[in-house]
Amino acid sequence: MTSTTDRTTDTATAVADVLKMPGPRPARPTAWSTSLSFGWRALLKIKHVPEQLFDVTMFPIMFTLMFTYLFGGALAGSTSAYVQFLLPGILVQTVVMITMYTGLTLNKDIEKGVFDRFRSLPIWRPSPLVGALLGDVVRYTIASIIVLLLGLVLGFRPDGGLVGVVASIGLLLLFSFSLSWIWTMFAMLMRTEQAVMGVSMFILFPLTFASNIFVDPATMPGWLQAFVGVNPISKLVTSIRGLMAGTVEMADLAIVFGWCAGFVVIFGPLTMRLYNRKS
């Protein structure tokens, strides 16, 4: 039988022979190409485990139908009237809630030791993280399309037309990508995916439910209105409602872009610092 030492020697010899081959070496992969490769890896994982799409297919349908028919008659007099107000908000809630799965997936890769292999590759350092986030953008897009199609069936009619709808989805994807950096940081800090999920839910539930997604904040107590007014989710919902209605305020968009930049600027470097310290 061939010993481990012999196999190691054969491998080293093969590598040395490859390095001695004539001709130029392949160009070093760019940051963009390596990030796209890891994004494709995230999509391949969905191909082999299609159950991962459950959260972006069934949950959007369940949330939209449940809130429309449970609260529509009581809050707006009819479900058709309420869906005009609700759908932009439920679209935001659906996509923002599933951003936490970015952290869960990364934490699972870390536990399995996959990221130790990535760190040994001659690639742009953040590409495994950026690629995972880019792959999740596809999942967010699927969830957005499902909510919009269901909303159209229920009677939602955006006055902003196709341009407003596309701009709304683009803004939502940008916000979700930026927000996901928080969950990547938690993936580096927490030891288990259950801990990542617990902390993520602890943050997301107040942000999504204490917002203007379901009702007008004018009906809330003063102290709660103050929180809703500075809640980034509320600002995002207001901007998306404006885009879909064709009446968006540039000030609202500027605030949302500011939150996006803040998430990336603050939590991106923190995540990379934690990532490098694991080396």
C-alpha positions in Angstrom: 0.0 0.0 0.0 1.1 3.6 -0.7 2.0 5.5 2.5 0.8 9.0 3.3 4.4 10.2 2.9 4.7 8.8 -0.6 1.4 10.4 -1.6 2.5 13.7 -0.2 5.8 13.5 -2.1 4.0 12.6 -5.3 1.7 15.6 -5.0 4.5 18.0 -4.3 6.4 16.6 -7.3 3.3 17.1 -9.5 2.9 20.6 -8.3 6.6 21.4 -9.0 6.3 19.9 -12.5 3.3 22.2 -13.2 5.2 25.2 -12.0 8.1 24.4 -14.3 5.9 24.2 -17.4 6.7 26.7 -20.1 4.5 29.7 -20.9 3.0 32.5 -18.8 1.2 31.8 -15.6 -2.5 32.4 -15.4 -3.5 35.9 -14.4 -4.4 36.4 -10.8 -8.2 36.4 -10.5 -9.8 39.8 -9.9 -11.9 40.7 -6.8 -15.0 40.8 -9.0 -14.5 37.4 -10.6 -13.8 35.6 -7.3 -16.8 37.3 -5.6 -19.0 36.1 -8.5 -17.5 32.6 -8.2 -18.5 32.5 -4.5 -21.9 33.9 -5.4 -22.4 31.1 -7.9 -21.4 28.6 -5.2 -24.2 30.0 -3.0 -26.7 29.4 -5.9 -25.3 25.8 -6.5 -26.1 25.0 -2.8 -29.7 25.9 -3.5 -29.7 23.7 -6.5 -28.5 20.7 -4.4 -30.7 21.6 -1.4 -33.8 23.2 -2.9 -35.5 23.3 0.5 -33.5 26.5 1.1 -35.9 28.3 -1.1 -38.8 27.5 1.2 -38.3 30.8 3.1 -38.4 32.9 -0.1 -41.4 31.1 -1.6 -43.9 30.0 1.1 -43.2 32.7 3.7 -43.9 35.6 1.4 -47.2 34.0 0.3 -48.2 33.2 3.9 -47.4 36.7 5.3 -49.2 38.5 2.4 -52.3 36.4 2.6 -52.5 36.4 6.4 -52.0 40.1 7.0 -54.3 41.1 4.1 -57.2 39.0 5.1 -56.8 39.3 8.9 -56.4 43.0 9.2 -57.7 44.4 5.8 -61.3 44.7 6.7 -60.7 46.1 10.2 -58.1 48.6 9.3 -59.1 49.8 5.8 -62.7 48.6 5.4 -61.8 46.1 2.6 -58.9 43.9 1.7 -58.6 45.6 -1.7 -58.1 49.0 -0.1 -55.7 47.7 2.5 -53.5 45.8 0.1 -52.6 49.1 -1.6 -51.1 50.3 1.7 -49.8 46.9 2.9 -48.1 45.5 -0.1 -45.0 47.7 -0.2 -44.6 47.2 3.6 -45.0 43.4 3.5 -42.6 43.3 0.6 -40.0 45.0 2.8 -40.8 42.8 5.8 -40.5 39.6 3.8 -37.1 40.4 2.3 -35.6 42.0 5.4 -36.6 39.0 7.5 -34.8 36.5 5.3 -31.6 38.5 5.3 -30.7 36.8 8.5 -30.1 33.5 6.7 -27.0 35.0 5.3 -25.5 34.9 8.7 -26.8 31.4 9.4 -25.2 30.0 6.2 -21.9 31.7 6.8 -21.8 30.4 10.4 -22.5 26.9 9.2 -19.6 27.2 6.7 -17.3 28.4 9.5 -18.3 25.5 11.8 -17.5 23.0 9.0 -14.1 24.5 8.4 -14.9 25.5 4.8 -13.7 29.1 5.4 -10.3 27.8 6.6 -9.8 26.5 3.0 -11.0 29.8 1.5 -8.5 31.7 3.5 -5.6 29.7 2.1 -6.6 30.6 -1.5 -4.7 33.4 -3.4 -7.9 35.5 -3.8 -9.2 38.8 -2.7 -9.7 38.4 1.0 -13.4 39.5 1.3 -14.6 37.6 -1.8 -16.1 34.6 0.1 -18.2 37.1 2.2 -19.2 39.4 -0.7 -19.9 36.4 -2.9 -22.3 34.9 -0.3 -24.1 38.2 -0.1 -24.4 38.5 -3.9 -25.8 35.0 -4.0 -28.4 35.9 -1.5 -29.5 38.9 -3.6 -30.9 36.3 -6.0 -33.0 34.9 -3.2 -34.2 38.4 -2.3 -35.2 39.0 -5.9 -37.2 35.8 -6.0 -39.1 36.7 -2.8 -39.8 40.2 -4.1 -41.3 38.9 -7.4 -43.5 36.4 -5.5 -44.9 39.1 -3.3 -45.5 41.5 -6.2 -47.2 38.8 -8.3 -49.5 37.8 -5.4 -50.2 41.5 -4.7 -51.3 42.0 -8.3 -53.6 39.0 -8.0 -55.1 40.5 -4.8 -55.7 43.9 -6.4 -52.6 45.9 -5.9 -52.1 48.5 -8.6 -48.9 50.6 -8.5 -49.5 54.1 -9.9 -45.8 54.5 -10.4 -45.9 51.8 -13.2 -43.2 49.4 -14.1 -40.4 52.0 -13.5 -41.6 52.6 -10.0 -41.8 48.8 -9.3 -38.3 48.1 -10.7 -36.8 51.0 -8.8 -38.5 49.8 -5.6 -37.1 46.3 -5.9 -33.6 47.8 -6.7 -33.7 50.0 -3.6 -34.9 47.0 -1.5 -32.1 44.8 -2.8 -29.5 47.5 -2.0 -30.8 47.9 1.5 -31.0 44.2 2.1 -27.4 43.7 0.8 -26.2 46.4 3.1 -28.1 45.1 6.1 -26.8 41.6 5.6 -23.3 42.8 6.7 -24.7 42.9 10.3 -25.6 39.2 10.1 -22.2 38.3 8.7 -20.6 40.0 11.7 -22.8 38.0 14.0 -21.8 34.8 12.0 -18.2 35.6 13.0 -19.0 36.3 16.6 -21.4 33.5 17.5 -20.5 29.9 17.9 -23.7 28.3 16.6 -26.3 29.1 13.9 -29.0 28.9 16.6 -27.3 31.8 18.4 -27.0 33.8 15.2 -30.7 33.3 14.5 -31.7 34.2 18.1 -29.8 37.5 18.0 -31.0 38.3 14.5 -34.7 37.8 15.4 -34.2 39.9 18.5 -33.1 42.8 16.3 -35.5 42.2 13.4 -38.8 41.8 15.2 -38.8 45.3 16.8 -37.6 46.9 13.6 -40.2 45.3 11.4 -43.3 45.3 13.7 -42.6 48.7 15.3 -42.7 50.4 12.0 -45.2 51.8 9.4 -45.5 48.5 7.6 -49.0 47.6 8.9 -50.6 50.8 10.1 -50.2 54.6 10.0 -47.9 55.7 12.8 -50.3 58.6 13.6 -52.5 56.1 15.5 -49.6 55.1 17.8 -48.6 56.6 21.2 -46.1 59.5 21.0 -43.1 57.6 22.3 -43.7 54.8 19.8 -44.1 57.3 17.0 -40.7 58.7 17.9 -39.1 55.3 17.4 -41.0 54.6 14.2 -39.9 57.9 12.8 -36.2 57.1 13.1 -36.6 53.4 12.3 -34.6 52.6 9.1 -37.3 50.1 8.1 -39.9 52.8 8.2 -37.8 55.1 6.0 -37.4 52.3 3.5 -41.1 51.5 3.5 -42.0 55.1 3.0 -39.5 55.4 0.0 -40.8 52.2 -1.6 -44.4 53.3 -1.2 -43.5 56.6 -2.8 -41.7 54.9 -5.7 -44.6 52.6 -6.4 -47.1 55.4 -6.2 -45.0 57.8 -8.3 -44.7 60.4 -5.5 -41.4 59.6 -3.9 -39.6 62.3 -1.8 -35.9 62.7 -2.5 -35.3 63.4 1.2 -36.6 59.9 2.1 -34.4 58.3 -0.6 -31.4 60.2 0.7 -32.0 58.9 4.2 -32.3 55.3 3.0 -29.1 55.6 1.0 -27.4 57.0 4.1 -28.5 54.0 6.2 -27.2 51.7 3.4 -23.8 53.4 3.4 -23.7 53.4 7.2 -24.3 49.6 7.4 -21.6 48.8 4.9 -19.0 51.4 6.2 -19.5 50.3 9.9 -20.2 46.6 9.7 -18.2 45.7 6.6 -14.8 46.5 8.2 -15.8 45.0 11.5 -16.8 41.8 9.8 -13.5 41.7 7.9 -11.5 42.3 11.1 -13.2 39.4 12.7 -12.7 37.3 9.6 -9.0 38.1 9.5 -8.6 37.3 13.2 -9.9 33.8 12.6 -6.8 33.1 10.4 
